[in-house]
Amino acid sequence: MRRLTGEEERRLKAGGWVPIDVHSPHSIELARFAVNEHNKEAHTHLKFERLVKGESQIVAGVNYRLTINATNGGLIQTYEALVYEGLDHKKVLKAFKVITSDIPPTGGWTPIDVNSLHSIELAKFAVDEHNKQAHTHLKFNRLVSGESQIVAGVNYKLIIKAINGELIQTYEAHVFEALDGQRVLNSFKIITSDIPPTGGWTPIDVHSPHSIELARFAVNEHNKQAHTHLKFERLVSGESQIVAGVNYKLIIKAINGELIQTYEAHVFEALNGERVLNSFTVVITSDIPQPGGWQPVEDVKEVEGIGRFAVVEHNKEAHTHLKFEGVLKGETQIVEGINYRLTIRAINGELIHNYEARVFEDLKGHKNLVSFHGTVAS
């Protein structure tokens, strides 16, 4: 916990205002309370967006002065709220007023925040409504940009990425939102297509659910065909090729026993969604270290499970309450199983410390914490 400076202590004792952490759960809870309480009192329908800044003042309890962004219909406005929290933690809204308005002149187009919940909700509405009207099956991907226009209600002009079968395409949608919140889709049209020329290879998004599903299919299908027991780890890279369907060339990390190896898989996906594994080969075998030698862990995310185990096991043995934060670095050693030597970051009360842990994992996957001790406090 941060120690107060002398100046802050003097201000607190004198009833002075000091800044609060706008990201803490308690501060956000206060801001949401202010918006909800104002809605009850004034019969409004503001939606909390974020806490911009805030100050606290020690009295017989605590006063909070909060600057809040909230959505009013289709607009984001800024409000100042004064909340009192008693020693019994009961809250009272003392004041709530608009201090700046993002309302543009009627008729003018102004950019919108594409990351706000309201904007994304409008974009999803446009895609869903278009699907109903045109009997399509587009899947919302993301909102690229947008503008709003104040009329008797609000017009929205949205640029949307949506998935059409295997392809991500860009659309422009026009949505009208009335003062009562009712929405109407006025137009929806494709403006650019990400369809590559037939026969050409283009990179794919390795984080998309569809790409990961293809990679898992490749590993599972190979296991069936070759009677192996590989475990999918992650999709490293991939390319697609449009034919009468789609060819996929995938670079995959998979666990083979105790080792992580890299494979190249070729998958064909037909227009009806059926898939065929055309080839599956190991392309890199250098992940296999020599028995007895310590090898650095290249991707520490691959050993986070071992790190978590070490912290949990240490807590049981030493009756501590450390909270795992992450693995900073690590080494592995092949024996009759694997030894792990990890530098782990964990929270001890209010402080973050670094620890060194040694874990042994046998060929059956059973783990044992060999040692655990602190190194350098952060």
JOMO-V174145 format. One line per field, one symbol per residue. phi: phi as a letter, one per 40 degrees, with the letter a starting at -180 (. if undefined). psi: psi as a letter, one per 40 degrees, with the letter a starting at -180 (. if undefined). burial: I if it has 9 or more other C-alpha atoms within 8 Angstrom, else O. A space follows every 50 residues. Layout:
# JOMO-V174145
phi: ???
psi: ???
burial: ???
This chain:
# JOMO-V174145
phi: .ccccdccccccccgccbcbccccdcccccccddccccdccbfbbcbcba ccaabbbcbchacbbbbbcacbgcbcbbbbbbbbbcccgcbbccaaacba bcccddgccbcbccccdcccccccdcccccdccbfbbcbdbaccaabbbc bchbcbbbbbcbcbgcbcbbbbbbbbbcccgcbbccaaacbabcccddgc cbcbccccdcccccccdcccccdccbfbbcbdbaccaabbbcbchbcbbb bbcacbgcbcbbbbbbbbbcccgcbbccaabcbbbcccccdgccbcccbc ccbcccccdcccccdccbfbbcbcbibcaabbbcbchbcbbbbbbacbgc bbbbbbbbbbbcccgcbaccaaacbbcc
psi: hhiiiddddddddefihiiiheeidddddddddddddddddefifihhdi hdiiiihhagahihhhhhhihgbeihihihihhhhideehihhdihihdi hehiiheihiiiheeidddddddddddddddddefifihhdihdiiiihh agahihhhhhhihgbeihihihihhhhideeiihhdihihdihehihhei hiiiheeidddddddddddddddddefifihhdihdiiiihhagahihhh hhhihgbeihihihihhhhideeiihhdihihdheeehihhdihhihdhe deeddddddddddddddefifihhdihdiiiihhbgahhhhihihihgbe ihihihihhhhieeehihhdihiichi.
burial: OOOOOOOIIIIIOOIIIIOIOIOOOOIIOIIIOIIIIIIOOOOOOIOIIO IIIIIIIIOOIIIIIIIIIIIIOOOIIIIIIIIIIIOOOOOOIOOIOIOO OOOIOOOOIOOIOIOOOOIIOIIIOIIIIIIOOOOOOIOIIOIIIIIIII OOIIIIIIIIIIIIOOOIIIIIIIIIIIIOOOOOIOOIOIOOOOOOOOOO OOOIOIOOOOIIOIIIOIIIIIIOOOOOOIOIOOIIIIIIIIOOIIIIII IIIIIIOOOIIIIIIIIIIIOOOOOOIOOIOIOOOOOOIOOOOOOOIOOI OOIIOOIIOIIIIIIOOOOOOIOIOIIIIIIIIIOOIIIIIIIIIIIIOO IIIIIIIIIIIIIOOOOOIOOIOIOOOO
